[in-house]
Structure formats: C-alpha cells, structure tokens
C-alpha cells in the first residue's frame, strides 16, 4: 500500500467493501497513505459499503473531508 500511495499521480481506488473489522489504527494508516498520495499529486478513493464497517467509522471520526469515499453496494 505504501508503494502504491507514494508512486504515481493518478487515482488510487482502495476497495474496502469486504472489510468486516475497521478500527482506529486502520483509519490512521489510511490517513497517512492518503496524505502521501496527495503529496505526490495523486488522489485516493475509498470504495466502501454505506452500511459496512468502514464508512460509519470514517463519519464518526469526522474524516469525510480527508477521504473521497465512493459508497457502493457489495459485489
């Protein structure tokens, strides 16, 4: 993930729709990766289910402005 975040200037989509457990360290890691991606001129989208483990945690942490979230149903 760090290599993907640090290399390239395009869009990096991180599909988290199958994640069942999402905690504070995971949020911190994604914040760091997103910042690194932006620092290289890129952008990182989180793809997650509206009612899954990820989107509610991002909302509770009030990080909607840090992440671009694409809310999609599971495949």
Gaussian input, Z-matrix of N, CA and C with variables (Angstrom, degrees):
# hf/3-21g

backbone

0 1
 N
 C     1     B1
 C     2     B2     1     A1
 N     3     B3     2     A2     1     D1
 C     4     B4     3     A3     2     D2
 C     5     B5     4     A4     3     D3
 N     6     B6     5     A5     4     D4
 C     7     B7     6     A6     5     D5
 C     8     B8     7     A7     6     D6
 N     9     B9     8     A8     7     D7
 C    10    B10     9     A9     8     D8
 C    11    B11    10    A10     9     D9
 N    12    B12    11    A11    10    D10
 C    13    B13    12    A12    11    D11
 C    14    B14    13    A13    12    D12
 N    15    B15    14    A14    13    D13
 C    16    B16    15    A15    14    D14
 C    17    B17    16    A16    15    D15
 N    18    B18    17    A17    16    D16
 C    19    B19    18    A18    17    D17
 C    20    B20    19    A19    18    D18
 N    21    B21    20    A20    19    D19
 C    22    B22    21    A21    20    D20
 C    23    B23    22    A22    21    D21
 N    24    B24    23    A23    22    D22
 C    25    B25    24    A24    23    D23
 C    26    B26    25    A25    24    D24
 N    27    B27    26    A26    25    D25
 C    28    B28    27    A27    26    D26
 C    29    B29    28    A28    27    D27
 N    30    B30    29    A29    28    D28
 C    31    B31    30    A30    29    D29
 C    32    B32    31    A31    30    D30
 N    33    B33    32    A32    31    D31
 C    34    B34    33    A33    32    D32
 C    35    B35    34    A34    33    D33
 N    36    B36    35    A35    34    D34
 C    37    B37    36    A36    35    D35
 C    38    B38    37    A37    36    D36
 N    39    B39    38    A38    37    D37
 C    40    B40    39    A39    38    D38
 C    41    B41    40    A40    39    D39
 N    42    B42    41    A41    40    D40
 C    43    B43    42    A42    41    D41
 C    44    B44    43    A43    42    D42
 N    45    B45    44    A44    43    D43
 C    46    B46    45    A45    44    D44
 C    47    B47    46    A46    45    D45
 N    48    B48    47    A47    46    D46
 C    49    B49    48    A48    47    D47
 C    50    B50    49    A49    48    D48
 N    51    B51    50    A50    49    D49
 C    52    B52    51    A51    50    D50
 C    53    B53    52    A52    51    D51
 N    54    B54    53    A53    52    D52
 C    55    B55    54    A54    53    D53
 C    56    B56    55    A55    54    D54
 N    57    B57    56    A56    55    D55
 C    58    B58    57    A57    56    D56
 C    59    B59    58    A58    57    D57
 N    60    B60    59    A59    58    D58
 C    61    B61    60    A60    59    D59
 C    62    B62    61    A61    60    D60
 N    63    B63    62    A62    61    D61
 C    64    B64    63    A63    62    D62
 C    65    B65    64    A64    63    D63
 N    66    B66    65    A65    64    D64
 C    67    B67    66    A66    65    D65
 C    68    B68    67    A67    66    D66
 N    69    B69    68    A68    67    D67
 C    70    B70    69    A69    68    D68
 C    71    B71    70    A70    69    D69
 N    72    B72    71    A71    70    D70
 C    73    B73    72    A72    71    D71
 C    74    B74    73    A73    72    D72
 N    75    B75    74    A74    73    D73
 C    76    B76    75    A75    74    D74
 C    77    B77    76    A76    75    D75
 N    78    B78    77    A77    76    D76
 C    79    B79    78    A78    77    D77
 C    80    B80    79    A79    78    D78
 N    81    B81    80    A80    79    D79
 C    82    B82    81    A81    80    D80
 C    83    B83    82    A82    81    D81
 N    84    B84    83    A83    82    D82
 C    85    B85    84    A84    83    D83
 C    86    B86    85    A85    84    D84
 N    87    B87    86    A86    85    D85
 C    88    B88    87    A87    86    D86
 C    89    B89    88    A88    87    D87
 N    90    B90    89    A89    88    D88
 C    91    B91    90    A90    89    D89
 C    92    B92    91    A91    90    D90
 N    93    B93    92    A92    91    D91
 C    94    B94    93    A93    92    D92
 C    95    B95    94    A94    93    D93
 N    96    B96    95    A95    94    D94
 C    97    B97    96    A96    95    D95
 C    98    B98    97    A97    96    D96
 N    99    B99    98    A98    97    D97
 C   100   B100    99    A99    98    D98
 C   101   B101   100   A100    99    D99
 N   102   B102   101   A101   100   D100
 C   103   B103   102   A102   101   D101
 C   104   B104   103   A103   102   D102
 N   105   B105   104   A104   103   D103
 C   106   B106   105   A105   104   D104
 C   107   B107   106   A106   105   D105
 N   108   B108   107   A107   106   D106
 C   109   B109   108   A108   107   D107
 C   110   B110   109   A109   108   D108
 N   111   B111   110   A110   109   D109
 C   112   B112   111   A111   110   D110
 C   113   B113   112   A112   111   D111
 N   114   B114   113   A113   112   D112
 C   115   B115   114   A114   113   D113
 C   116   B116   115   A115   114   D114
 N   117   B117   116   A116   115   D115
 C   118   B118   117   A117   116   D116
 C   119   B119   118   A118   117   D117
 N   120   B120   119   A119   118   D118
 C   121   B121   120   A120   119   D119
 C   122   B122   121   A121   120   D120
 N   123   B123   122   A122   121   D121
 C   124   B124   123   A123   122   D122
 C   125   B125   124   A124   123   D123
 N   126   B126   125   A125   124   D124
 C   127   B127   126   A126   125   D125
 C   128   B128   127   A127   126   D126
 N   129   B129   128   A128   127   D127
 C   130   B130   129   A129   128   D128
 C   131   B131   130   A130   129   D129
 N   132   B132   131   A131   130   D130
 C   133   B133   132   A132   131   D131
 C   134   B134   133   A133   132   D132
 N   135   B135   134   A134   133   D133
 C   136   B136   135   A135   134   D134
 C   137   B137   136   A136   135   D135
 N   138   B138   137   A137   136   D136
 C   139   B139   138   A138   137   D137
 C   140   B140   139   A139   138   D138
 N   141   B141   140   A140   139   D139
 C   142   B142   141   A141   140   D140
 C   143   B143   142   A142   141   D141
 N   144   B144   143   A143   142   D142
 C   145   B145   144   A144   143   D143
 C   146   B146   145   A145   144   D144
 N   147   B147   146   A146   145   D145
 C   148   B148   147   A147   146   D146
 C   149   B149   148   A148   147   D147
 N   150   B150   149   A149   148   D148
 C   151   B151   150   A150   149   D149
 C   152   B152   151   A151   150   D150
 N   153   B153   152   A152   151   D151
 C   154   B154   153   A153   152   D152
 C   155   B155   154   A154   153   D153
 N   156   B156   155   A155   154   D154
 C   157   B157   156   A156   155   D155
 C   158   B158   157   A157   156   D156
 N   159   B159   158   A158   157   D157
 C   160   B160   159   A159   158   D158
 C   161   B161   160   A160   159   D159
 N   162   B162   161   A161   160   D160
 C   163   B163   162   A162   161   D161
 C   164   B164   163   A163   162   D162
 N   165   B165   164   A164   163   D163
 C   166   B166   165   A165   164   D164
 C   167   B167   166   A166   165   D165
 N   168   B168   167   A167   166   D166
 C   169   B169   168   A168   167   D167
 C   170   B170   169   A169   168   D168
 N   171   B171   170   A170   169   D169
 C   172   B172   171   A171   170   D170
 C   173   B173   172   A172   171   D171
 N   174   B174   173   A173   172   D172
 C   175   B175   174   A174   173   D173
 C   176   B176   175   A175   174   D174
 N   177   B177   176   A176   175   D175
 C   178   B178   177   A177   176   D176
 C   179   B179   178   A178   177   D177
 N   180   B180   179   A179   178   D178
 C   181   B181   180   A180   179   D179
 C   182   B182   181   A181   180   D180
 N   183   B183   182   A182   181   D181
 C   184   B184   183   A183   182   D182
 C   185   B185   184   A184   183   D183
 N   186   B186   185   A185   184   D184
 C   187   B187   186   A186   185   D185
 C   188   B188   187   A187   186   D186
 N   189   B189   188   A188   187   D187
 C   190   B190   189   A189   188   D188
 C   191   B191   190   A190   189   D189
 N   192   B192   191   A191   190   D190
 C   193   B193   192   A192   191   D191
 C   194   B194   193   A193   192   D192
 N   195   B195   194   A194   193   D193
 C   196   B196   195   A195   194   D194
 C   197   B197   196   A196   195   D195
 N   198   B198   197   A197   196   D196
 C   199   B199   198   A198   197   D197
 C   200   B200   199   A199   198   D198
 N   201   B201   200   A200   199   D199
 C   202   B202   201   A201   200   D200
 C   203   B203   202   A202   201   D201
 N   204   B204   203   A203   202   D202
 C   205   B205   204   A204   203   D203
 C   206   B206   205   A205   204   D204
 N   207   B207   206   A206   205   D205
 C   208   B208   207   A207   206   D206
 C   209   B209   208   A208   207   D207
 N   210   B210   209   A209   208   D208
 C   211   B211   210   A210   209   D209
 C   212   B212   211   A211   210   D210
 N   213   B213   212   A212   211   D211
 C   214   B214   213   A213   212   D212
 C   215   B215   214   A214   213   D213
 N   216   B216   215   A215   214   D214
 C   217   B217   216   A216   215   D215
 C   218   B218   217   A217   216   D216
 N   219   B219   218   A218   217   D217
 C   220   B220   219   A219   218   D218
 C   221   B221   220   A220   219   D219
 N   222   B222   221   A221   220   D220
 C   223   B223   222   A222   221   D221
 C   224   B224   223   A223   222   D222

   B1=1.4497
   B2=1.5281
   B3=1.3252
   B4=1.4624
   B5=1.5253
   B6=1.3270
   B7=1.4667
   B8=1.5173
   B9=1.3184
   B10=1.4637
   B11=1.5193
   B12=1.3247
   B13=1.4633
   B14=1.5222
   B15=1.3267
   B16=1.4637
   B17=1.5188
   B18=1.3106
   B19=1.4637
   B20=1.5164
   B21=1.2845
   B22=1.4579
   B23=1.5121
   B24=1.2968
   B25=1.4578
   B26=1.5137
   B27=1.3022
   B28=1.4585
   B29=1.5179
   B30=1.2960
   B31=1.4569
   B32=1.5221
   B33=1.3129
   B34=1.4540
   B35=1.5226
   B36=1.3317
   B37=1.4647
   B38=1.5198
   B39=1.3327
   B40=1.4613
   B41=1.5224
   B42=1.3267
   B43=1.4651
   B44=1.5234
   B45=1.3243
   B46=1.4661
   B47=1.5188
   B48=1.3179
   B49=1.4673
   B50=1.5216
   B51=1.3182
   B52=1.4615
   B53=1.5248
   B54=1.3218
   B55=1.4656
   B56=1.5268
   B57=1.3307
   B58=1.4691
   B59=1.5195
   B60=1.3363
   B61=1.4574
   B62=1.5212
   B63=1.3130
   B64=1.4647
   B65=1.5112
   B66=1.3422
   B67=1.4562
   B68=1.5255
   B69=1.3322
   B70=1.4621
   B71=1.5269
   B72=1.3354
   B73=1.4709
   B74=1.5339
   B75=1.3063
   B76=1.4642
   B77=1.5266
   B78=1.3223
   B79=1.4692
   B80=1.5259
   B81=1.3295
   B82=1.4657
   B83=1.5181
   B84=1.3240
   B85=1.4640
   B86=1.5213
   B87=1.3264
   B88=1.4697
   B89=1.5221
   B90=1.3302
   B91=1.4714
   B92=1.5251
   B93=1.3291
   B94=1.4590
   B95=1.5334
   B96=1.3221
   B97=1.4564
   B98=1.5251
   B99=1.3323
   B100=1.4580
   B101=1.5271
   B102=1.3298
   B103=1.4719
   B104=1.5257
   B105=1.3214
   B106=1.4663
   B107=1.5272
   B108=1.3228
   B109=1.4662
   B110=1.5291
   B111=1.3363
   B112=1.4747
   B113=1.5259
   B114=1.3414
   B115=1.4587
   B116=1.5184
   B117=1.3043
   B118=1.4665
   B119=1.5305
   B120=1.3284
   B121=1.4592
   B122=1.5071
   B123=1.3213
   B124=1.4609
   B125=1.5186
   B126=1.3027
   B127=1.4625
   B128=1.5301
   B129=1.3220
   B130=1.4571
   B131=1.5201
   B132=1.3323
   B133=1.4592
   B134=1.5158
   B135=1.3204
   B136=1.4588
   B137=1.5188
   B138=1.3092
   B139=1.4568
   B140=1.5202
   B141=1.3134
   B142=1.4565
   B143=1.5173
   B144=1.3276
   B145=1.4641
   B146=1.5239
   B147=1.3261
   B148=1.4688
   B149=1.5271
   B150=1.3239
   B151=1.4591
   B152=1.5265
   B153=1.3287
   B154=1.4602
   B155=1.5221
   B156=1.3202
   B157=1.4604
   B158=1.5309
   B159=1.3216
   B160=1.4616
   B161=1.5217
   B162=1.3140
   B163=1.4739
   B164=1.5330
   B165=1.3337
   B166=1.4720
   B167=1.5345
   B168=1.3327
   B169=1.4688
   B170=1.5251
   B171=1.3225
   B172=1.4663
   B173=1.5355
   B174=1.3109
   B175=1.4735
   B176=1.5291
   B177=1.3387
   B178=1.4750
   B179=1.5221
   B180=1.3256
   B181=1.4623
   B182=1.5325
   B183=1.3317
   B184=1.4748
   B185=1.5182
   B186=1.3260
   B187=1.4583
   B188=1.5241
   B189=1.3260
   B190=1.4615
   B191=1.5199
   B192=1.3321
   B193=1.4600
   B194=1.5139
   B195=1.3290
   B196=1.4561
   B197=1.5195
   B198=1.3131
   B199=1.4521
   B200=1.5100
   B201=1.3059
   B202=1.4614
   B203=1.5155
   B204=1.3347
   B205=1.4571
   B206=1.5172
   B207=1.3200
   B208=1.4585
   B209=1.5119
   B210=1.3311
   B211=1.4535
   B212=1.5201
   B213=1.3261
   B214=1.4641
   B215=1.5141
   B216=1.3184
   B217=1.4622
   B218=1.5231
   B219=1.3111
   B220=1.4722
   B221=1.5185
   B222=1.3326
   B223=1.4705
   B224=1.5000
   A1=110.68
   A2=117.21
   A3=118.82
   A4=111.21
   A5=117.00
   A6=119.67
   A7=111.51
   A8=117.22
   A9=120.27
   A10=111.05
   A11=116.97
   A12=120.32
   A13=111.51
   A14=116.60
   A15=120.14
   A16=113.57
   A17=117.73
   A18=120.68
   A19=110.99
   A20=115.17
   A21=119.92
   A22=112.33
   A23=113.72
   A24=120.03
   A25=112.05
   A26=117.62
   A27=121.07
   A28=112.03
   A29=113.68
   A30=121.49
   A31=109.38
   A32=116.31
   A33=122.58
   A34=107.49
   A35=116.58
   A36=121.59
   A37=108.73
   A38=116.35
   A39=122.14
   A40=106.95
   A41=115.77
   A42=121.54
   A43=109.67
   A44=116.04
   A45=122.67
   A46=111.97
   A47=117.00
   A48=120.06
   A49=113.05
   A50=118.42
   A51=120.46
   A52=113.20
   A53=117.57
   A54=121.20
   A55=109.17
   A56=115.64
   A57=121.30
   A58=112.83
   A59=117.47
   A60=122.22
   A61=107.67
   A62=116.15
   A63=121.69
   A64=107.53
   A65=117.64
   A66=121.24
   A67=111.86
   A68=115.98
   A69=121.22
   A70=113.50
   A71=120.18
   A72=118.26
   A73=112.81
   A74=117.03
   A75=120.06
   A76=110.42
   A77=116.65
   A78=120.52
   A79=109.43
   A80=116.51
   A81=120.75
   A82=112.51
   A83=116.44
   A84=120.26
   A85=111.03
   A86=116.53
   A87=119.52
   A88=111.74
   A89=117.68
   A90=120.74
   A91=109.19
   A92=117.10
   A93=121.29
   A94=110.91
   A95=116.73
   A96=120.15
   A97=112.12
   A98=116.13
   A99=119.97
   A100=110.91
   A101=116.40
   A102=120.32
   A103=110.89
   A104=116.28
   A105=119.87
   A106=110.32
   A107=116.42
   A108=120.69
   A109=110.41
   A110=116.60
   A111=120.18
   A112=111.31
   A113=116.64
   A114=120.53
   A115=113.01
   A116=116.47
   A117=121.51
   A118=111.35
   A119=116.57
   A120=120.37
   A121=115.30
   A122=117.29
   A123=120.62
   A124=111.62
   A125=115.19
   A126=121.48
   A127=107.88
   A128=115.97
   A129=121.25
   A130=108.66
   A131=115.81
   A132=122.14
   A133=108.94
   A134=116.47
   A135=121.16
   A136=107.66
   A137=116.34
   A138=121.37
   A139=106.32
   A140=116.97
   A141=119.95
   A142=110.97
   A143=114.28
   A144=120.52
   A145=108.51
   A146=117.62
   A147=120.14
   A148=112.74
   A149=117.19
   A150=120.51
   A151=112.16
   A152=118.04
   A153=121.81
   A154=111.22
   A155=116.64
   A156=121.76
   A157=112.68
   A158=117.93
   A159=121.42
   A160=113.51
   A161=118.12
   A162=121.48
   A163=112.70
   A164=119.52
   A165=118.45
   A166=112.97
   A167=117.33
   A168=120.37
   A169=110.70
   A170=117.06
   A171=120.73
   A172=109.29
   A173=116.81
   A174=120.47
   A175=111.25
   A176=117.01
   A177=120.37
   A178=111.21
   A179=116.15
   A180=120.78
   A181=111.97
   A182=115.92
   A183=122.68
   A184=112.29
   A185=114.92
   A186=121.54
   A187=112.93
   A188=116.95
   A189=119.26
   A190=111.62
   A191=117.98
   A192=121.31
   A193=113.46
   A194=116.89
   A195=121.40
   A196=110.84
   A197=116.08
   A198=122.14
   A199=111.60
   A200=114.95
   A201=121.09
   A202=105.20
   A203=117.15
   A204=120.51
   A205=110.57
   A206=114.66
   A207=121.92
   A208=105.67
   A209=116.48
   A210=121.64
   A211=109.43
   A212=115.83
   A213=122.23
   A214=109.75
   A215=117.77
   A216=119.46
   A217=110.74
   A218=116.73
   A219=120.94
   A220=109.56
   A221=115.47
   A222=120.22
   A223=111.21
   D1=-41.42
   D2=-179.11
   D3=-61.97
   D4=-41.95
   D5=178.31
   D6=-63.51
   D7=-41.70
   D8=178.30
   D9=-64.13
   D10=-40.52
   D11=-178.47
   D12=-69.14
   D13=-35.39
   D14=-174.73
   D15=-85.56
   D16=-17.33
   D17=-175.94
   D18=-110.75
   D19=132.45
   D20=175.86
   D21=95.44
   D22=157.09
   D23=-177.40
   D24=-117.27
   D25=4.80
   D26=-177.98
   D27=-86.50
   D28=-160.69
   D29=-179.28
   D30=-91.39
   D31=132.06
   D32=175.23
   D33=-112.59
   D34=113.23
   D35=177.40
   D36=-93.97
   D37=124.55
   D38=178.17
   D39=-110.48
   D40=108.79
   D41=-176.50
   D42=-85.17
   D43=110.84
   D44=-178.15
   D45=-114.29
   D46=19.34
   D47=-176.40
   D48=-65.27
   D49=-25.38
   D50=-179.31
   D51=-95.14
   D52=6.01
   D53=-179.94
   D54=-76.27
   D55=126.40
   D56=-179.77
   D57=-99.53
   D58=-28.41
   D59=-178.51
   D60=-125.89
   D61=126.85
   D62=-177.49
   D63=-140.85
   D64=118.74
   D65=-174.27
   D66=-125.34
   D67=-176.52
   D68=-176.53
   D69=-58.71
   D70=-43.82
   D71=177.15
   D72=-60.42
   D73=-35.10
   D74=177.57
   D75=-66.27
   D76=-41.41
   D77=177.07
   D78=-60.85
   D79=-46.34
   D80=-179.96
   D81=-59.70
   D82=-41.49
   D83=178.96
   D84=-63.47
   D85=-42.02
   D86=179.85
   D87=-68.93
   D88=-35.68
   D89=176.05
   D90=-61.47
   D91=-45.21
   D92=179.51
   D93=-62.48
   D94=-45.50
   D95=-179.89
   D96=-64.45
   D97=-40.09
   D98=178.86
   D99=-64.30
   D100=-42.61
   D101=178.92
   D102=-63.57
   D103=-40.75
   D104=178.70
   D105=-64.30
   D106=-42.10
   D107=179.24
   D108=-62.02
   D109=-47.22
   D110=178.69
   D111=-62.16
   D112=-35.70
   D113=179.17
   D114=-63.77
   D115=-21.94
   D116=178.02
   D117=-101.16
   D118=11.75
   D119=176.95
   D120=84.92
   D121=9.95
   D122=-179.62
   D123=-104.59
   D124=-173.72
   D125=179.43
   D126=-141.32
   D127=148.80
   D128=179.55
   D129=-124.22
   D130=125.66
   D131=176.19
   D132=-104.32
   D133=138.22
   D134=171.72
   D135=-99.91
   D136=122.32
   D137=176.44
   D138=-98.54
   D139=118.04
   D140=-177.38
   D141=-147.67
   D142=161.98
   D143=177.61
   D144=-79.35
   D145=141.83
   D146=-179.62
   D147=-58.82
   D148=-32.62
   D149=-177.14
   D150=-112.32
   D151=16.84
   D152=179.98
   D153=-82.60
   D154=-162.95
   D155=-177.11
   D156=-78.54
   D157=-28.51
   D158=-170.17
   D159=-82.45
   D160=-56.43
   D161=-173.83
   D162=-56.56
   D163=-45.83
   D164=178.59
   D165=-62.03
   D166=-36.13
   D167=179.19
   D168=-67.79
   D169=-40.24
   D170=177.62
   D171=-62.63
   D172=-41.26
   D173=178.78
   D174=-65.53
   D175=-44.89
   D176=179.99
   D177=-61.19
   D178=-35.95
   D179=179.32
   D180=-80.73
   D181=-3.28
   D182=-179.40
   D183=56.43
   D184=47.25
   D185=-178.46
   D186=-111.70
   D187=20.35
   D188=179.45
   D189=-60.21
   D190=-29.37
   D191=179.01
   D192=-76.88
   D193=-19.10
   D194=-179.80
   D195=-83.50
   D196=-36.56
   D197=-176.00
   D198=-111.25
   D199=144.84
   D200=166.86
   D201=-94.32
   D202=113.78
   D203=-178.89
   D204=-105.96
   D205=133.86
   D206=171.53
   D207=-107.11
   D208=112.16
   D209=-178.26
   D210=-91.70
   D211=110.84
   D212=-177.36
   D213=-131.36
   D214=152.01
   D215=173.46
   D216=-69.68
   D217=162.58
   D218=176.93
   D219=-63.27
   D220=152.61
   D221=177.24
   D222=-66.48

